[in-house]
């Protein structure tokens, strides 16, 4: 009789161990009910409501007897924050070579950029159009080739060429990535230009209504805000109407530029524009404090317990906003009280299991995800368990728990050995694993796990899948409830499905913690090659 492979043996052992834990629908209901109550005031980072929610999670960890894994023997890791937003509309004047000037109109042509690095910004510089503004060596693509952008403002189209694989495209499309590339080449400002694709996805008129919303980033020990590529100041986001003015003197018609942007190859012409831009911006700067919440289940294997599997979910939501149907509190029941409830129930599974995991497991509730993955970035840059110890991350964000799901989506699951653990855990529960149904959305780069990926840690982001009505449930949630007061407890939440989702996550975590082989990127994977260490 042939011996079982180590991986298969671990998978079978995991299934047996997982059977010792039965997640509770009642517990899931209790956690979601408390975290999504009006008492939490929408859990915006830096507010009283968020702090109450953080205390609740810390208390649950303490009741379970888990080891504090925050700072100074606490469950809390304080995250110092810088807040920033436009203090006023500012001004952008386009000055042609003949001295004539065109003023862009805020809310119509553009929304002003903002930075945490300075209260006022004054830039007078030539303008260079750099296409999509991406540098992708694997694709032999360099949108800066042949252009000198030192001391200039670069204009880059939103998104990235459609021929690039969806998750990789999302990396290149990220404004942070583009800002870093611009700053690396000496640019002093960045203007992001809408494309027809972006207009369909998020109409500029709707985007422009929120131009005064508050942003956040974390602050280091010296008091400096973390702001990747900050030397290339975000100047503005310009809509399609504003593009007509900004590119009026271009050597290529605007219509041809936009047509090239929509073509899958994305071969957009690049050029120096025959104008300068005079930019004046004012930023309202402030400070705030929030906390990540962390607890550790120490591993039992002498050789593996120094390695840590991180299970994460964001605790914050968007707080109190404009009134909608008489309600101003954005409760965030599914986004992301459901993910935190799952994390807490998985924590109970580990706490009550008669068998400790071989690797250590960190349960991590992070702050300020809604502000740009800030809490997770702070944690991975300032880990409480040591950066080298973290071997994998499984992230939970906004599972739609309003239907009896029959499949799940593991964003990034095909990029590392974690995908195998997901498939085996799902199969043991008669669940399918569905590929990303909307690769153009670039969801792999849009939640907290991505900050782990950027530090070379293999990661997946789990959501309920499109089967058995899931696609319609997701569409309905996004259309009617996402970031709105109606994401509350009035939704038809299926708490049995919620418990089932917790069961799946526990099984995945057990296998990752118990399998002898360290989780690893697949050979030749884009993100593994780009960020792996």
N, C-alpha and C positions, 0 to 999 in steps of 0.2 A: 504494500500500500504506500503510495507516494505521500510525502509530508506536505501539509498545507503550506502555502507561501506565508511569509510573515504578515503581509498586508491582509490576506484573506483571513488568516487566523485572528488578527486584531479586529477585523470587521465583524466576524462572528462573535467574538468576545464582547465587542461594543454592543451588538444587538441584544445579547443576553443581559448585559449590565443595564442597558436602557430600559429593559422590561421591568427593572426594579423600581422605576420611577414613573408615576402616573400624574401628569400635570393636571391641575384643577381648573375647571371652567369658572368655578366660583371665585377662586383667587384671581384669575385674569380679570374678571368683572370688577372685583374690588379694587385692584390696582388701577385699571383704566378709569373707573368711576372717580377715584380720588384725584388722580393726576389731571383729569379733564374737567374737574369741577370749576365753578366760577371762583372759588377760593384761591385758585392758582393764578388767576388774572392773565391767563394765556402764556405763562412761563417764559416771558421774554428774558434773555440773559441780562443780568445786572439789575433785576427787579426783585421786590419782596416775594412775588409769586414764585419766581424761579427758585429763590432760596428756600421757600417752604417745600417745594417739590424735591430739592436736593436733600433736605433734612429727612424727608419721607424715605427716600431711597437709602440714605445712610442708616436710618433706623432699621429698615428691613434687613440690610446686610448684618447689622449688629445682632438682631434677633436670631438670625440664622447662624450666628457664631463664626462668621467669616473674618479673616484677618484684615484689618485696615490696611489699605494700600494707597492712601493719598499722601499727604505730607505730615511729618512730625507725629506719626502714630495715629493719624486721623483717617477717616474715610474720605475727607475732602482734600482736593488739590486746588488751592486758590489760583485763579487765572486772572492776572492783572490785565485790564483792557483799556485800549484807547478807542474812543468813539469819535466819529467824524461824519460830516455831511456838508453839502453846500450851504453856506450862510445866506447866499443870494444868487440870483441868476448869473451874475457875472456878464462878461461880454466877449464875443469873438468877432473880430473884424478881419476880413480878407482884403488884403491890399495888393492890387495888381501892379505890374511893372510901370504902367503909366500913371500910377498914383491914385487911381480911382479905388473906392472902397465899398465893400458890401458887408452889411451887418447881418449875422445870423440871428434868428429869433428863437428864444428859449421856448421849449414846449411845442414848437412848430417845426423848426429845423434841427434842433439839437437839445440835449440835456447836458448840463455841465458836469464835468468830472470832479472827483474829490480825492483828496489824499490826507493821510494822518500826519504827514511830515512837515506841513507848513500851514499857517493860518491864511496866508495870502500867496497867490501865484501870479507872476507877471512874466510872460514869455513873448518875445518878438523874434520870430524865426522863419526861415524858408520852410516850405512844405513839400514833402516827398510822398508820392503814392507808391506803396510797397506791395500791392496786390493783397494777398491774404496775410502777408507778414509772417510766414512760417519758414522754418528751416528743418527739413526732414531728410537726413542723410540716406536713410534706407530707400527713400523714393527718389533720391538724386534731385532734391528740390531745395532751392535756396532763393527765396523771394528778395533777398538783399543783394544778390550777386550783381556786381557792376554799379551799385548805388552807394553814394557817400551820404550817410545820414547824420554825421557828427554835427551836433549843435542845431539839429533841425527837428521839426515836428513830423512824425510819420503818420500817414493815414493808412489804416489796414482794414480790409473787409472783415466783417464778422464771419465766423465759421472757418471752414477749411475745405479744400477740394474734395468732391464727393467720391473720387476714385479711391481714397484712402480708407482702410478698414474703419468701421464705425467707432470703436473704442479708441483706436489710435488717432482717428480724426478728432475725437472729442478732446484729447490731450492737446493737439495742436491748435484747436479752436479756442481753448481756454484763454481768457483775457490775461490771466496771470502769466501764462507761457509766452504770449505775444509781447507783453510788457517787458519781460525779462530779456527776450531777444532784442527788442528795440534798445533797451538800456545798455546791453552788452556792446552794441555798435555805436554808442555815443549819442543816441537821440535824446532830446530834452522833453519831448512830449509825444503822446499817443492819442490819435483820434480814431475811434472805432466807427466804421461805416456800415449801416444796415444793407443787407442784400434782400432780394425778393423772397428767398427762403426764410430768412429771419423775420421778415414782415408777416409771412403766413403763420409762422410759429408763435410769435409774440408781437402783435401790431405795435408800431412805434407810438401811436397815440395812447395806448394803454400803458406802455412802458413809461412814457413821459409824465404821466400823472403822479408818479412816485419819485420824481427826481430829487425831492428833499428828504427821502428816507435816510435813516441813520445806519451807518456802517460801523463795523468793529474790527479790531485786530488785537492780537496780544502784544504785550510790552515786555522787553527783556529786563534783566536785572539792572542794566544801566539806564533804564527808562526810555529806550528807543523802541518805537513801534515796529513790528515785523511787517514789512511791505515789500515783497519780492519785485525787483525791477523798478523800485521807486524813483530812480533817477529819470526815467521816462514818465513824466507826470501825466496821469490820465486827464486829458483836456476836455473831451466831450464824446458823447455817442450821437452820431448824426443819422437822421432818418433819410428815407428816399427823397423827400422834398428838399432837404438840406443838401443832399448829394448833388443835386442839379446846380446848386450855387457853388459848392465847394469845388466841383470838377468842371465848372463852366469853361475854364480856359485850357482844359486838358487836350493833348494831341489826339485823343481817341474819344469819340462820342460816349456820353454816359450810358446810353442804351447798349452799346457794344460791350462796355465794361461789365455791365450787369448780366448780359447774355453769356459772356465768357465765364462769369462767376457761377452761373447756373449749370454750365456744361460740366459733365462728370470729370473731365480732365482739369478743369479750373485753370487753364492757361491764360491768366489775366495779364494784360500789359502793365508795365511798371515804369514810372517816369518822375522826373522832377516837375512839380507844378510851377507855372509862371506867376507865383504870388508868395507873399509872406502872410503870416497870421499874427495878429496882435491879440493876445489872450490875457484877460484879467479874471481871476477867480478868487473867491473868498470861502474859507472853510471854517465851520464851527467845530472846534476841537474840545474834547472833554475826556474824562476818565470814568471808569466803572470797575467793579469787581464781581466776578462770578466764580463758580467752582465746578470742576469735574468731580465725580464721585466714583471711588474705586475700592474694590475688595478682592482679596486673593484667596484662592483655594490652593494650598500648597501641595505640590506633587509628592508622590510616594516613592518614586524610583530614584535611587541615589545618583544615577547617571543622567537622568532626564529632568529632574525637578527644577534645575536651574534654567530650563527653557520654559517660556511662557506663551500660552495661547490666549489671545485677547478677544473677548466677546464685547462688542460695543453697540451702543444705541444713543441717539441724541435725546437729551431731556428737555431742551428748550423748544419753544415755539415762537410765534410772532407777536404775542402780547395783546394789548388793547389797541384797536384801530377804529377807522370810521364806522359809523353805525350802519348796519344792514338789517332791515326788518326789525328794528328796535333793539338790536343786540350789538355790542361793541367788543365783546370778549371772544377772542379766537382761541377756543379751548384746546384744539389740537388732539382730539381723541384718537384718530388714526395716525396723525402726524404730530408727535410720535409717541403718545402715551401707550399705544399698542406695542411698539418696539421695546419700550422700557418695561412694560408689564411682562413681555416675553423674557427679557433679561432677568427680571426678578424671579420668575418661575424657574428658569434654568438654574439660577443661583440656588434655589431651594433644592432642585434635583441633586446638585453636587453636594450641598450641605447634608442632605439626608441619605445619600448613597452609602451603603455599607463598605464600598470599595472606593478609596481615594483615587483620583486620576494619577497617571504616572508623571506627566508633565504638570506644571502649575497652570492654573487657569485664572485669568484676571477678568473680573466683571467690571466694565467701564461705562458709566453714563456721562456723556460729554455735554458741555455747554456750547452755545453760540454756533451751532451748525448752521442755523438759518442766516447767520451773518457771514458765511463763507468758510465753513469747516474750521472755525477758529479754535474751539476747545480741543479737538482731536489733534490739530497742528501743534498746539501748545504742549499737549501730552507727549507726542512722539518726539518733539524737540527737547522736552524736559521730562523724560520718562521716570516714573517712580520705581521701576523695577530694573532699570538698566537697558539701554537701547539694544545691546547685543543679545539680550535674553529673549526678546520678542521674536517668535518664529512664525506666527500666523495671526490673521485677524478675520473674524467673521462679524459682519456688520448688519444690523437690523434697522431698517428705516421705512416707515409707512407701509407695513403690510396691510393690504385691504382685507379686512376680516368681516365682511358683510355677506359671505356666502360659503358653502362647504367646498373649499378648494380641493382640487384633485391633482394639482401640479404646482411646481414652484419654479422661479427663475433665479439662477445663481449668476448674477452679473460678475464676469471675470472668472467663472468656474472652469472654463476651458484653457486657462492660462497657467494653472499650477496644479499640483497634486491635490489641492483642496477640493477640486471638482470631483475627484473620485470619491472622496468622503461624503460629499453631498449626494452623489448618485446612489451610493450604497445605503445611506440612511433613508433616502426617499424610497428606494426599492423595498426596504424592510417594512415600510408603512403603506405600500401599494400606491405611492405617489409618483408622478412623472416629473422629469426635469426638462423644462422647455427652454430652447435658446432665446436669447434676447429678441423679443418681437418688434422692438423699435430701435434698431442700432443707430439710426440717425440722431436719436436724442442724446447719445453719449452719456447714458446714466451711470456707467462705470466710473466716471470721473466726478460725479456730482454728490457724493455722500462721504461720510467720515472715513471709510476704509481707504479712500484714495490718498489721504495724508500718510497712511501706513505704507501704501504702495510706493509713494515718492521717497520713502526711506528704505526701499528694497524689500519690504515685508510682503510675502504672498497674502492675498486677501480676496474675499468674496463678499458680495452684498446680496442678501436674500430677501425675496419678496414672494408673495403668493402669485400664482400663475394665471394665464388667460383661460384655462379650461373650465368647463361647467359654469359658464356665466361670468368668469373672472374678468375677461376683456371688457365686458359691458359694465361690470361693477367698477373697474378702474376708470373707465371713461366717464361714468357718471360722477364718481368722486372728484375727479379733476375738473370737470365742467361746473359742478355745483357746490363743492365743499372745500376744495383745496385752498388753504390760507384764508378761509372765511369763517365767520362765527358759526356757521352751520356744521363745521367739523366738530360736532359735539355728541353728547350721549343720546340724542334723539335719533341717530342713525341706527339701522337695524343690525347692530353688531352681533355676530354669531360667536358666542363665547365658547361653544364646543370646538368650533374651528380655531379659535384663538389658542385653546389648550393643545390642539393638534399641532399648531405651528410651533408652540413651545417644545413639544415632544420632539419634533424634527430637529430643532436647533440643539437640544440637549444631546441627541444621538450624534450629530455632526461634531459637536465639541468633544464628546467622549472619544470618538475615533481619533481626532486630531491630537488629543492629549495622550492617548494610549498606544498609538502606532509607533513602533521603534524608529522608523525613518522620519527624519525631520521634514516638515512640509517644504516643498521646493518649487521654484518656477519651472515650467516645462522648458526643455532645451530649445533655445532660439527664440523664446517669447520676446516680443517687443518691449514690454514693461520690465521684464526680468533683465534684459540686456541694457535698458536705459537706466534703471535705478538699482538693480541688484548689486549686492556688495559681497 
